[in-house]
Amino acid sequence: MKIVTVCSHIPTESYYAANAFFESCKRFGHQPMVLGSEPSTCPTNARGYYAGLGSKLRLLKKALDYQAVTDRYMIFCDAFDVVFQLDPMESCVVLEERKAVHMIFNAERKLFPFNEEVEDRHPFAETSYKYLNSGFIVGETDAFKECLRLLNADKIPDDHQRADGTWVHPNDQELWQRLFVSERFRIGMALDTRAEICQTLANVLPEELDFDEPLIRNTETNSTPIAIHINGRKEEWLPLILNHLKLEK
């Protein structure tokens, strides 16, 4: 299993914690492959620079096209606001337990960016975590390759300004959501609606998580997530999460 991330730089803003991400990976013996920066841990012919959210998919496709990842399974996740509290390998165990599922996305409570048609086409969820978030994905490497082919990922443009002054900002999460609602059965895509793999924090209150034990627990689903995606109210959540898990920002 290989962890792959896009990290153009180590941010200094108080609401990000890239160092904690890398430290949490190291804690369990994993060295992530970093895309979007130079120098990179990717092979030379698979390198490139970050140029907006859409470029994350193009960078990943380039790396996979050049066989930079040879493992059967991989995790593709954010570096600025994700940390592990359990061995990332455990996410592959969850994946293997789900028959006919080849990719699992972390899920959150609200759809962002909002699109009524995409919202209506999301499957029923037994919990409040029912919409796709692309900040954490675990899956078979071949399934990632097929998705990136369907997304025409190598054609996704960088952020750029048009001649009329308006801007183009492709959003990788929106692209993943559209693919999910149209191709989830054929590819075998699922959502982590029970927060077993990754706990998102957008629209979640601190009292909805249990901090009484060494590992953080979701009180709604009674799960102990493998990873925590600190994607909501970061400045409030970061000290709670990092202090509890004894990770340095």
Phi, psi and omega per residue, in radians:
M1 nan 2.339 3.137
K2 -2.115 2.360 3.024
I3 -1.618 2.210 3.123
V4 -2.127 2.375 3.136
T5 -2.469 2.821 3.016
V6 -1.917 2.099 -3.093
C7 -2.537 1.689 -3.072
S8 -1.274 -0.434 -3.111
H9 -2.915 2.925 3.015
I10 -1.583 1.927 -3.055
P11 -1.236 2.658 3.129
T12 -1.819 -0.144 -3.133
E13 -1.082 2.539 -3.039
S14 -1.169 -0.335 -3.064
Y15 -1.678 0.189 3.060
Y16 -2.098 2.748 -3.083
A17 -2.610 1.046 -3.132
A18 -1.099 -0.663 3.134
N19 -1.053 -0.638 3.118
A20 -1.179 -0.630 3.084
F21 -1.044 -0.903 -3.103
F22 -1.140 -0.629 3.113
E23 -1.161 -0.698 -3.138
S24 -1.174 -0.597 3.058
C25 -1.143 -0.814 -3.121
K26 -1.066 -0.629 -3.122
R27 -0.985 -0.547 -3.121
F28 -1.856 0.247 3.026
G29 1.431 0.424 -3.120
H30 -1.969 2.428 3.061
Q31 -2.008 1.840 -3.088
P32 -1.153 2.632 2.961
M33 -1.513 2.191 -3.057
V34 -1.805 2.194 3.060
L35 -1.904 2.728 2.989
G36 1.595 0.171 3.120
S37 -2.548 2.790 3.033
E38 -2.212 2.275 -0.019
P39 -1.243 2.750 -3.077
S40 -2.216 2.793 3.049
T41 -1.506 0.038 3.092
C42 -1.466 2.682 2.996
P43 -0.986 2.612 -3.043
T44 -0.912 -0.765 -3.070
N45 -1.344 -0.021 3.111
A46 -1.961 0.202 -3.066
R47 -1.510 2.923 3.090
G48 3.127 3.069 -3.092
Y49 -1.947 2.574 3.052
Y50 -1.208 2.344 3.137
A51 -2.546 0.803 -3.123
G52 1.954 2.871 -3.038
L53 -1.018 -0.656 3.136
G54 -1.099 -0.528 -3.101
S55 -1.188 -0.320 3.096
K56 -1.026 -0.736 -3.129
L57 -1.237 -0.676 3.125
R58 -1.155 -0.711 3.105
L59 -1.104 -0.718 3.137
L60 -1.159 -0.755 3.133
K61 -1.074 -0.737 3.133
K62 -1.067 -0.760 -3.137
A63 -1.113 -0.739 -3.130
L64 -1.259 -0.602 3.085
D65 -1.067 -0.596 3.135
Y66 -1.608 0.294 3.063
Q67 1.000 0.615 3.110
A68 -1.205 -0.416 3.075
V69 -2.028 2.084 -3.138
T70 -1.919 -0.072 -3.141
D71 -1.247 2.684 3.093
R72 -1.170 -0.681 -3.122
Y73 -2.005 2.671 3.059
M74 -2.596 2.714 2.988
I75 -1.961 2.290 3.041
F76 -2.057 1.955 -3.017
C77 -2.509 2.867 3.068
D78 -1.196 2.668 3.110
A79 -1.812 -0.449 -3.015
F80 -1.347 -0.441 -2.986
D81 -2.532 0.482 3.054
V82 -2.104 2.405 3.031
V83 -2.405 2.690 3.126
F84 -1.797 2.382 3.000
Q85 -1.935 -0.163 3.023
L86 -2.326 2.875 -3.138
D87 -1.008 2.188 3.124
P88 -0.946 -0.470 3.117
M89 -1.015 -0.448 -3.133
E90 -1.099 -0.458 3.129
S91 -1.160 -0.550 3.085
C92 -1.196 -0.586 3.092
V93 -1.101 -0.780 3.110
V94 -1.072 -0.751 3.130
L95 -1.057 -0.792 -3.107
E96 -1.129 -0.464 -3.124
E97 -1.305 -0.291 -3.109
R98 -1.712 1.864 -3.115
K99 -1.160 2.441 3.110
A100 1.186 0.186 3.069
V101 -1.868 2.253 -3.088
H102 -2.039 -0.219 3.103
M103 -2.581 2.444 3.064
I104 -2.258 2.275 3.109
F105 -1.830 2.544 2.997
N106 -1.181 2.695 -3.045
A107 -2.147 2.626 3.114
E108 -2.322 3.043 -2.953
R109 -1.427 -0.444 3.133
K110 -2.210 2.591 3.135
L111 -1.422 2.182 3.079
F112 -2.438 2.274 -0.108
P113 -1.217 2.594 -3.021
F114 -1.307 2.352 3.016
N115 -2.559 2.104 -3.019
E116 -1.064 -0.720 -3.131
E117 -1.138 -0.763 3.126
V118 -1.131 -0.690 3.100
E119 -1.060 -0.811 -3.102
D120 -1.133 -0.485 -3.064
R121 -1.592 -0.047 3.019
H122 -1.214 2.505 -3.107
P123 -1.236 2.798 3.049
F124 -1.055 2.459 3.085
A125 -2.195 2.477 -3.112
E126 -1.441 -0.047 3.114
T127 -2.242 3.132 3.127
S128 -1.398 -0.111 3.131
Y129 -1.655 1.585 -2.921
K130 -2.259 0.041 -3.123
Y131 -2.097 2.521 -3.066
L132 -1.160 2.292 2.942
N133 -2.128 2.335 -3.043
S134 -1.669 0.188 -3.119
G135 -1.266 -0.254 3.097
F136 -2.609 2.075 3.131
I137 -2.337 2.308 2.995
V138 -2.095 2.408 -3.120
G139 -3.006 3.087 3.041
E140 -1.283 2.396 -3.101
T141 -1.016 -0.667 3.126
D142 -1.134 -0.580 3.105
A143 -1.194 -0.697 3.048
F144 -1.025 -0.770 -3.118
K145 -1.057 -0.746 3.129
E146 -1.137 -0.719 3.110
C147 -1.087 -0.790 -3.115
L148 -1.150 -0.553 3.053
R149 -1.148 -0.811 -3.135
L150 -1.135 -0.551 3.130
L151 -1.405 -0.064 -3.037
N152 0.857 0.852 -2.978
A153 -1.038 -0.570 -3.119
D154 -1.258 -0.147 3.103
K155 -1.779 -0.052 -3.136
I156 -1.187 2.189 -3.069
P157 -1.347 2.775 2.962
D158 -1.209 2.837 2.930
D159 -0.996 2.316 3.119
H160 -2.756 2.816 -3.133
Q161 -1.750 2.279 3.094
R162 -1.313 2.948 3.139
A163 -1.089 -0.496 -3.129
D164 -1.459 0.046 3.088
G165 1.672 -0.212 3.100
T166 -1.364 2.807 -3.067
W167 -1.951 2.612 3.028
V168 -1.893 2.114 -3.135
H169 -2.267 1.417 3.091
P170 -1.012 2.410 -3.103
N171 -1.989 1.999 -3.090
D172 -1.079 -0.592 -3.129
Q173 -1.153 -0.721 3.098
E174 -1.086 -0.710 3.125
L175 -1.138 -0.735 3.087
W176 -1.099 -0.719 -3.113
Q177 -1.091 -0.779 -3.135
R178 -1.125 -0.695 3.102
L179 -1.156 -0.706 -3.120
F180 -1.044 -0.853 -3.067
V181 -1.251 -0.336 -3.115
S182 -1.728 -0.492 -2.992
E183 -2.212 0.202 -2.984
R184 -1.101 -0.599 -3.132
F185 -1.293 -0.730 -3.089
R186 -1.180 -0.701 -3.101
I187 -1.511 -0.488 -3.068
G188 1.529 0.970 -3.116
M189 -1.839 2.453 -3.135
A190 -2.479 2.888 3.109
L191 -1.920 2.555 3.125
D192 -1.487 1.167 -3.011
T193 -1.205 -0.288 3.120
R194 -1.750 0.135 3.121
A195 0.919 0.685 3.077
E196 -1.368 -0.578 -3.094
I197 -1.683 -0.871 -3.076
C198 -2.517 2.227 3.118
Q199 -1.606 2.016 3.003
T200 -1.479 2.695 -3.062
L201 -2.072 -0.020 3.060
A202 -1.121 2.278 3.120
N203 1.104 0.489 3.069
V204 -2.039 2.439 3.121
L205 -1.722 2.609 -3.126
P206 -0.950 -0.609 -3.110
E207 -1.246 -0.135 3.094
E208 -1.504 -0.061 3.049
L209 -2.037 2.569 -3.129
D210 -1.773 2.068 3.141
F211 -1.844 0.261 -3.053
D212 -1.302 -0.424 -3.125
E213 -1.859 2.955 3.122
P214 -1.000 -0.566 3.123
L215 -1.845 2.444 -3.102
I216 -1.295 2.364 -3.090
R217 -2.110 2.489 3.055
N218 -1.498 2.092 -3.056
T219 -1.339 -0.411 3.100
E220 -1.266 -0.808 -3.052
T221 -1.736 -0.153 -3.087
N222 1.008 0.577 3.130
S223 -1.816 2.729 3.020
T224 -1.959 1.660 -3.026
P225 -1.075 2.547 3.092
I226 -1.259 -0.673 -3.136
A227 -2.237 2.762 3.056
I228 -2.103 2.191 3.097
H229 -1.829 1.861 -3.020
I230 -1.530 1.266 -3.022
N231 -1.860 0.242 3.106
G232 -2.491 2.379 -3.135
R233 0.754 0.993 -2.985
K234 -0.988 -0.735 -3.061
E235 -1.159 -0.477 3.075
E236 -1.422 -0.715 -3.046
W237 -1.347 -0.650 -3.014
L238 -0.943 -0.916 -3.132
P239 -1.088 -0.619 3.123
L240 -1.103 -0.842 -3.072
I241 -1.233 -0.887 -3.040
L242 -1.172 -0.691 3.107
N243 -1.128 -0.708 -3.117
H244 -1.164 -0.687 -3.117
L245 -1.556 0.017 3.107
K246 0.997 0.880 3.089
L247 -1.987 2.453 3.129
E248 -1.521 2.376 3.108
K249 -1.209 nan nan
